[in-house]
């Protein structure tokens, strides 16, 4: 059966190494900076970190000193041992340590989570409250490849209302070879960082005057958005979707009906309180707060699409009904979580909702999976896998996390598994990761740095259509509630384009590139012919420009390469006389001369077919 079972990460040797190094780091920092208080120090996907309250600020120059102290501790051959203490004993031990943050966390574990004992690990003179596991002796860490590489601010427990701490990051791998590979990957990732390339290529900007997390798309970046939307229109038309447009604000009642408001209010923009009779916003005098209507910027599109479905009576003959929209939504993410385009507060989503009978669910789900694959094959994506997120009926908090309908959960999960297996798709199972209204398949991608994140989700919803009273008349004349699939294979413009920038390193395929062809005259005498070449290309909707600057030819060529233009056309006396162009493709050393008409045919076919071409 095509399913991958997750291993127990805590049992892996690399986990033990990274966890042990975090304790060695903490010991080194407390040796060097007496009075340091401890926060958390977990292993992470490429190493470890530890959070501290330090007696003085530190800088990158301090990392080498701390790392040297870590190596001295490793050479000491300290043994890791542990003991389990009762709650009362644990509190007393932590008080002796003088660690107020550890005391706070210990009280939470005991009083809120009901733990009867807490584990403590010792290595040499260092003591920490910790579940483990660790290596047996610090000398085992000599074989590891590790390096401290960063300092950042971090709030205690990730809460901006709490004390700010200093976080020290370290890479850690089982050997030096893996460490060196990681460092090289980091350097490559820095070159591909979408924030850096976005600025260099003039794709987007984020202005404090407009607001954090609210990107402004510049002309070149808007081309990327437009091309993605054009692609989606074509693909969705082929797959039988119908397009709709819905408002970006709505009354609060809509989100109470869907169940979203109680769950997502923390990440929604505050409501606008309106006096409907006076039709005015802002502060309203003379009205009780409860009498005011509340409008929210929408954090998701699905309730609006449900209202479109419910706008008229539906029959089984109308199903499946596939409604699509590039809908803009807003989520008030924490300022500390914002990151370029990949984490924003305003985003435009490649959203669609498919309504169907239960018998149509499997085939519709398969078609959505095929659509995802067609998109990702087009972009040349390979480094991803599927994660099947299911509910956990044994979860003690399931009543708050999931719709309570075991039969529907069993039915939809069975159909999803059957669809994936019939299509021969490999997937990992993630119990307890389902949405509150149904199971889902996430498409998990890996970045250049090996960091995993979700690009898109294919979600089954058996609950919310019923909350909206959505029905269709079945063959037997009975009113039935449809199943719904939520899908967004291209995610949001913001996150998907950030991924594309880094995936391609800013060198987009010709069909997607903001500037597809740049004509480079060898001198100003040939500007007129260059203009004719550009005009011939633009007649065929090719995004062509002319570099008619006073720069030298060498500088013009370097400019075109730096701008990552897919095709440079050099024109001079010979080209003007013969009606030709000399072509230089980005990333290709060779160049070729051809008739202008032949080049127009070549480039327009490449764009129309959305081909990835790496040669002339």
FIMINU-348698 format. One line per field, with one value per residue (C-alpha): residue number from 1; x, y, z; residue in one letter. Coordinates in steps of 0.02 Angstrom, whole numbers, plus 50000, padded with zeros to 5 digits. Layout:
nr: (NUM|...)
xx: (X|...)
yy: (Y|...)
zz: (Z|...)
rest: (A|...)
END
This chain:
nr: (1|2|3|4|5|6|7|8|9|10|11|12|13|14|15|16|17|18|19|20|21|22|23|24|25|26|27|28|29|30|31|32|33|34|35|36|37|38|39|40|41|42|43|44|45|46|47|48|49|50|51|52|53|54|55|56|57|58|59|60|61|62|63|64|65|66|67|68|69|70|71|72|73|74|75|76|77|78|79|80|81|82|83|84|85|86|87|88|89|90|91|92|93|94|95|96|97|98|99|100|101|102|103|104|105|106|107|108|109|110|111|112|113|114|115|116|117|118|119|120|121|122|123|124|125|126|127|128|129|130|131|132|133|134|135|136|137|138|139|140|141|142|143|144|145|146|147|148|149|150|151|152|153|154|155|156|157|158|159|160|161|162|163|164|165|166|167|168|169|170|171|172|173|174|175|176|177|178|179|180|181|182|183|184|185|186|187|188|189|190|191|192|193|194|195|196|197|198|199|200|201|202|203|204|205|206|207|208|209|210|211|212|213|214|215|216|217|218|219|220|221|222|223|224|225|226|227|228|229|230|231|232|233|234|235|236|237|238|239|240|241|242|243|244|245|246|247|248|249|250|251|252|253|254|255|256|257|258|259|260|261|262|263|264|265|266|267|268|269|270|271|272|273|274|275|276|277|278|279|280|281|282|283|284|285|286|287|288|289|290|291|292|293|294|295|296|297|298|299|300|301|302|303|304|305|306|307|308|309|310|311|312|313|314|315|316|317|318|319|320|321|322|323|324|325|326|327|328|329|330|331|332|333|334|335|336|337|338|339|340|341|342|343|344|345|346|347|348|349|350|351|352|353|354|355|356|357|358|359|360|361|362|363|364|365|366|367|368|369|370|371|372|373|374|375|376|377|378|379|380|381|382|383|384|385|386|387|388|389|390|391|392|393|394|395|396|397|398|399|400|401|402|403|404|405|406|407|408|409|410|411|412|413|414|415|416|417|418|419|420|421|422|423|424|425|426|427|428|429|430|431|432|433|434|435|436|437|438|439|440|441|442|443|444|445|446|447|448|449|450|451|452|453|454|455|456|457|458|459|460|461|462|463|464|465|466|467|468|469|470|471|472|473|474|475|476|477|478|479|480|481|482|483|484|485|486|487|488|489|490|491|492|493|494|495|496|497|498|499|500|501|502|503|504|505|506|507|508|509|510|511|512|513|514|515|516|517|518|519|520|521|522|523|524|525|526|527|528|529|530|531|532|533|534|535|536|537|538|539|540|541|542|543|544|545|546|547|548|549|550|551|552|553|554|555|556|557|558|559|560|561|562|563|564|565|566|567|568|569|570|571|572|573|574|575|576|577|578|579|580|581|582|583|584|585|586|587|588|589|590|591|592|593|594|595|596|597|598|599|600|601|602|603|604|605|606|607|608|609|610|611|612|613|614|615|616)
xx: (50000|50075|50092|50245|50245|50337|50485|50503|50617|50663|50745|50854|51041|51037|50901|51008|51160|51065|50976|51140|51226|51088|51130|51316|51277|51178|51319|51447|51344|51317|51504|51549|51407|51369|51192|51118|50941|50877|50726|50698|50831|50758|50831|50767|50772|50952|51025|50974|50948|50934|50846|50930|50908|51086|51170|51232|51197|51303|51354|51407|51589|51542|51486|51664|51705|51549|51585|51762|51693|51571|51717|51807|51651|51640|51822|51784|51688|51536|51410|51224|51117|50935|50819|50630|50569|50396|50313|50360|50540|50549|50489|50618|50757|50712|50708|50884|50935|50864|50773|50605|50559|50586|50479|50337|50342|50354|50198|50106|50158|50100|49946|49874|49934|49927|50105|50150|50338|50466|50631|50797|50959|51133|51296|51445|51391|51246|51068|50911|50729|50713|50629|50783|50849|51035|51199|51283|51443|51491|51642|51517|51487|51666|51615|51473|51485|51416|51432|51347|51280|51152|51080|50899|50773|50637|50494|50473|50345|50331|50216|50252|50182|50321|50503|50617|50759|50915|50911|51074|51062|51179|51190|51219|51243|51318|51479|51578|51531|51346|51385|51484|51343|51222|51331|51345|51156|51132|51245|51146|50983|51044|51070|50895|50807|50646|50659|50832|50786|50617|50704|50840|50714|50586|50446|50368|50392|50322|50292|50273|50154|50038|50063|50168|50131|50036|50145|50134|50158|50269|50241|50361|50285|50110|50159|50195|50023|49938|50025|49979|49798|49797|49865|49733|49592|49645|49672|49512|49412|49483|49433|49255|49262|49150|49220|49138|49183|49138|49166|49315|49208|49058|48945|49002|48850|48922|49076|48975|48874|49031|49111|49266|49245|49260|49412|49505|49458|49634|49707|49567|49572|49461|49282|49217|49068|48935|48769|48670|48533|48653|48769|48923|49078|49197|49143|48954|48878|48707|48706|48733|48881|48768|48658|48800|48829|49003|49090|49251|49386|49371|49508|49445|49334|49234|49082|49056|49060|48935|48819|48841|48793|48641|48584|48464|48393|48508|48473|48585|48595|48690|48823|48969|48975|49150|49164|49332|49398|49564|49498|49592|49589|49665|49739|49816|49972|50089|50220|50360|50294|50290|50420|50429|50295|50293|50201|50091|49930|49848|49848|49759|49713|49690|49532|49394|49253|49179|49005|48955|48856|48945|48958|49051|49176|49311|49315|49314|49455|49556|49529|49591|49746|49775|49758|49890|50008|49982|50027|50179|50245|50231|50339|50464|50431|50497|50547|50378|50267|50086|50031|49861|49798|49667|49568|49618|49466|49572|49619|49550|49519|49434|49267|49348|49456|49340|49161|49084|49027|49126|49030|49071|49253|49265|49177|49281|49446|49409|49368|49526|49636|49555|49579|49763|49798|49703|49807|49967|50015|50133|50086|50125|49991|49973|49844|49772|49817|49647|49547|49399|49275|49362|49521|49643|49794|49936|50070|50232|50379|50561|50660|50841|50884|50785|50648|50476|50318|50144|50117|49936|49796|49657|49523|49361|49219|49070|49008|49001|48880|48752|48779|48733|48581|48652|48551|48515|48368|48422|48353|48223|48161|48237|48337|48519|48671|48820|48998|49124|49308|49414|49568|49702|49840|49931|49907|49913|50002|50113|50176|50178|50276|50399|50426|50443|50572|50679|50645|50704|50829|50738|50775|50595|50548|50509|50319|50322|50464|50411|50534|50544|50659|50780|50846|51025|51086|51277|51270|51142|51148|51046|50916|50789|50809|50804|50637|50571|50623|50534|50377|50373|50382|50252|50132|50133|50113|50294|50355|50504|50609|50757|50914|50949|51061|51233|51317|51448|51395|51480|51385|51220|51247|51294|51138|51031|51113|51095|50911|50894|50806|50774|50828|50945|50944|51100|51076|51204|51247|51241|51076|50996|51055|50996|50839|50909|50945|51086|51012|51087|50985|51008|51125|51186|51360|51326|51235|51147|51091|50920|50791|50680|50524|50598|50639|50462|50395|50516|50482|50293|50282|50391|50278|50114|50166|50243|50401|50559|50699|50882|50965|50954)
yy: (50000|50170|50247|50305|50286|50421|50365|50414|50566|50562|50392|50449|50474|50647|50699|50644|50736|50898|50890|50857|51002|51120|51075|51097|51268|51318|51261|51358|51518|51508|51480|51631|51745|51714|51761|51696|51629|51485|51470|51326|51233|51108|51015|51082|51018|51074|51087|51165|51328|51390|51545|51648|51802|51868|51992|52089|52094|51981|51996|51877|51897|51810|51652|51593|51612|51516|51380|51359|51339|51207|51107|51115|51046|50906|50860|50845|50684|50732|50592|50625|50556|50586|50572|50588|50700|50721|50888|50954|50895|50969|51140|51140|51089|51226|51355|51300|51324|51501|51478|51571|51526|51341|51358|51436|51295|51161|51228|51222|51041|50990|51096|51107|50948|50838|50769|50687|50691|50789|50729|50818|50787|50820|50829|50885|51034|51077|51033|51058|51004|50897|50741|50688|50582|50625|50542|50447|50550|50719|50638|50559|50736|50749|50656|50777|50927|51081|51269|51416|51529|51654|51765|51822|51896|51780|51810|51688|51557|51648|51778|51961|52007|51910|51949|51957|51832|51802|51648|51568|51451|51310|51189|51007|50850|50679|50723|50868|50824|50850|51013|51080|51033|51128|51284|51280|51261|51411|51517|51465|51502|51677|51710|51645|51732|51799|51960|51998|51948|52033|52198|52171|52122|52254|52130|52196|52312|52322|52497|52543|52680|52549|52422|52273|52114|52207|52194|52315|52227|52324|52309|52162|52068|52103|52013|51857|51871|51897|51750|51635|51691|51665|51490|51454|51520|51403|51250|51275|51300|51136|51049|51118|51260|51413|51579|51691|51856|51892|52039|52056|52106|52024|52030|51932|51817|51730|51674|51619|51509|51433|51412|51508|51661|51572|51475|51608|51773|51788|51804|51911|52099|52183|52215|52377|52429|52506|52591|52517|52649|52796|52702|52768|52686|52729|52782|52797|52903|52871|52686|52541|52434|52280|52374|52401|52284|52208|52185|52087|52083|51905|51782|51648|51635|51477|51554|51671|51526|51433|51582|51575|51391|51431|51575|51460|51285|51148|50977|50824|50868|51027|50928|50926|51116|51189|51373|51461|51632|51719|51792|51915|51878|51959|51884|51985|51880|51924|52052|51934|51798|51906|51859|51941|51866|51697|51759|51912|51991|52019|51879|51827|51643|51524|51462|51346|51248|51094|51034|50854|50702|50575|50456|50590|50627|50503|50550|50737|50712|50619|50759|50887|50781|50771|50960|50982|50864|50951|51118|51052|50957|51119|51211|51069|51034|50868|50885|50862|50728|50708|50711|50637|50730|50634|50663|50577|50499|50464|50647|50706|50878|50812|50894|51065|51020|50919|50907|50764|50647|50484|50407|50554|50550|50365|50383|50530|50461|50294|50378|50485|50334|50235|50379|50401|50215|50190|50331|50251|50406|50391|50484|50501|50488|50628|50582|50730|50855|50863|51024|51037|50993|50853|50762|50839|50806|50932|50953|50967|51048|51059|51220|51236|51231|51072|51161|51084|51187|51169|51243|51189|51087|50977|50976|50877|50962|50860|50980|51163|51146|51080|51230|51343|51239|51197|51062|50984|50879|50699|50578|50519|50697|50710|50859|50808|50902|50904|50862|51000|51001|51154|51166|51295|51211|51376|51430|51619|51733|51791|51624|51537|51676|51681|51495|51520|51658|51544|51389|51474|51590|51734|51661|51625|51524|51634|51620|51682|51809|51992|52042|51905|51980|52126|52197|52263|52377|52379|52569|52708|52696|52537|52597|52616|52435|52379|52470|52378|52212|52256|52310|52146|52049|52154|52127|51947|51996|51961|52070|52147|52301|52394|52443|52608|52673|52749|52603|52495|52331|52235|52330|52307|52120|52111|52211|52087|51940|52023|52056|51872|51912|51745|51807|51946|51995|52085|52190|52286|52322|52141|52105|52264|52225|52044|52063|51947|51946|51867|51771|51743|51638|51662|51531|51472|51516|51490|51616|51597|51708|51687|51778|51893|51802|51635|51703|51769|51596|51514|51627|51635|51445|51431|51553|51478|51302|51364|51265|51260|51287|51280|51288|51387)
zz: (50000|49952|50124|50217|50407|50503|50609|50791|50773|50957|50935|50790|50823|50747|50870|51017|50949|50920|51087|51179|51089|51145|51327|51293|51219|51373|51488|51386|51389|51577|51603|51497|51554|51738|51785|51621|51637|51530|51418|51296|51196|51071|50922|50755|50577|50542|50716|50880|50973|51150|51219|51356|51461|51457|51574|51423|51236|51125|50943|50805|50862|51025|50935|50902|51087|51138|51011|51077|51253|51188|51117|51284|51370|51242|51274|51461|51429|51531|51557|51529|51670|51716|51865|51883|52025|52098|52065|52238|52220|52045|52102|52242|52121|51997|52137|52186|52005|52008|51842|51845|51667|51700|51857|51757|51629|51763|51848|51683|51654|51827|51854|51678|51597|51750|51751|51916|51891|51790|51717|51740|51644|51710|51613|51716|51823|51707|51754|51649|51656|51501|51432|51333|51255|51243|51197|51338|51343|51269|51183|51062|50997|50932|50774|50742|50629|50716|50702|50788|50653|50714|50849|50854|50973|51036|51156|51299|51245|51077|51153|51116|51286|51372|51405|51254|51256|51152|51041|50982|50833|50786|50640|50688|50583|50610|50519|50446|50267|50302|50393|50245|50126|50237|50240|50050|50037|50152|50043|49889|49980|50023|49837|49801|49946|49872|49974|49901|49723|49736|49768|49637|49502|49552|49590|49751|49897|50073|50140|50323|50266|50191|50330|50381|50285|50147|49991|49845|49679|49559|49371|49350|49496|49433|49272|49376|49458|49290|49210|49354|49345|49156|49182|49314|49203|49063|49172|49271|49111|49046|49209|49206|49334|49335|49395|49525|49611|49791|49913|50028|50179|50258|50409|50560|50552|50398|50496|50646|50529|50454|50626|50573|50683|50851|50788|50689|50771|50844|50668|50594|50578|50707|50648|50577|50685|50575|50601|50456|50468|50460|50339|50425|50495|50634|50806|50819|50956|51029|50986|51102|51046|51031|50906|50784|50638|50630|50463|50445|50313|50256|50310|50189|50035|50068|50158|50010|49888|49994|49976|49786|49788|49895|49786|49693|49705|49646|49573|49564|49378|49426|49515|49523|49529|49531|49584|49567|49615|49642|49805|49915|50102|50257|50414|50554|50579|50721|50668|50719|50603|50446|50316|50145|50033|50117|50273|50246|50306|50137|50008|49850|49844|49698|49780|49723|49803|49722|49771|49736|49788|49900|49751|49652|49789|49741|49557|49597|49721|49590|49464|49588|49618|49430|49419|49554|49464|49297|49376|49466|49315|49216|49343|49354|49538|49600|49782|49866|49943|49997|50179|50220|50374|50473|50631|50792|50876|51032|51056|51223|51146|50989|51035|51018|50868|50754|50696|50795|50656|50663|50518|50403|50456|50419|50250|50186|50249|50165|49999|50005|50041|49900|49778|49822|49812|49649|49575|49641|49742|49890|50047|50232|50364|50491|50625|50717|50579|50493|50481|50598|50461|50367|50311|50189|50081|50097|49965|50064|49976|50025|49999|49947|50133|50159|50255|50230|50208|50136|49962|49939|50016|49949|50084|50101|50195|50250|50385|50336|50187|50312|50425|50280|50237|50065|49979|49810|49753|49727|49596|49722|49748|49923|49985|50017|50081|49960|50003|49967|49917|49954|49844|49803|49701|49670|49850|49867|49745|49885|49950|49781|49697|49842|49812|49623|49646|49753|49648|49488|49574|49487|49314|49264|49111|48962|48973|49153|49147|49169|49032|48902|48771|48779|48615|48629|48488|48473|48456|48444|48253|48266|48391|48252|48195|48377|48392|48240|48316|48478|48383|48286|48450|48540|48395|48454|48638|48681|48825|48735|48778|48701|48795|48706|48846|48815|48903|48819|48740|48879|49011|48918|48909|49093|49136|49040|49129|49299|49262|49214|49050|48961|48789|48733|48549|48489|48332|48229|48047|47988|48076|48007|47830|47832|47940|48073|48260|48360|48508|48680|48800|48988|49060|48889|48826|48641|48532|48364|48221|48140|48037|48139|48077|48130|48302|48322|48281|48402|48550|48528|48520|48676|48769|48708|48758|48922|48888|48993|48866|48917|48746|48584)
rest: (X|X|X|X|X|X|X|X|X|X|X|X|X|X|X|X|X|X|X|X|X|X|X|X|X|X|X|X|X|X|X|X|X|X|X|X|X|X|X|X|X|X|X|X|X|X|X|X|X|X|X|X|X|X|X|X|X|X|X|X|X|X|X|X|X|X|X|X|X|X|X|X|X|X|X|X|X|X|X|X|X|X|X|X|X|X|X|X|X|X|X|X|X|X|X|X|X|X|X|X|X|X|X|X|X|X|X|X|X|X|X|X|X|X|X|X|X|X|X|X|X|X|X|X|X|X|X|X|X|X|X|X|X|X|X|X|X|X|X|X|X|X|X|X|X|X|X|X|X|X|X|X|X|X|X|X|X|X|X|X|X|X|X|X|X|X|X|X|X|X|X|X|X|X|X|X|X|X|X|X|X|X|X|X|X|X|X|X|X|X|X|X|X|X|X|X|X|X|X|X|X|X|X|X|X|X|X|X|X|X|X|X|X|X|X|X|X|X|X|X|X|X|X|X|X|X|X|X|X|X|X|X|X|X|X|X|X|X|X|X|X|X|X|X|X|X|X|X|X|X|X|X|X|X|X|X|X|X|X|X|X|X|X|X|X|X|X|X|X|X|X|X|X|X|X|X|X|X|X|X|X|X|X|X|X|X|X|X|X|X|X|X|X|X|X|X|X|X|X|X|X|X|X|X|X|X|X|X|X|X|X|X|X|X|X|X|X|X|X|X|X|X|X|X|X|X|X|X|X|X|X|X|X|X|X|X|X|X|X|X|X|X|X|X|X|X|X|X|X|X|X|X|X|X|X|X|X|X|X|X|X|X|X|X|X|X|X|X|X|X|X|X|X|X|X|X|X|X|X|X|X|X|X|X|X|X|X|X|X|X|X|X|X|X|X|X|X|X|X|X|X|X|X|X|X|X|X|X|X|X|X|X|X|X|X|X|X|X|X|X|X|X|X|X|X|X|X|X|X|X|X|X|X|X|X|X|X|X|X|X|X|X|X|X|X|X|X|X|X|X|X|X|X|X|X|X|X|X|X|X|X|X|X|X|X|X|X|X|X|X|X|X|X|X|X|X|X|X|X|X|X|X|X|X|X|X|X|X|X|X|X|X|X|X|X|X|X|X|X|X|X|X|X|X|X|X|X|X|X|X|X|X|X|X|X|X|X|X|X|X|X|X|X|X|X|X|X|X|X|X|X|X|X|X|X|X|X|X|X|X|X|X|X|X|X|X|X|X|X|X|X|X|X|X|X|X|X|X|X|X|X|X|X|X|X|X|X|X|X|X|X|X|X|X|X|X|X|X|X|X|X|X|X|X|X|X|X|X|X|X|X|X|X|X|X|X|X|X|X|X|X|X|X|X|X|X|X|X|X|X|X|X|X|X|X|X)
END
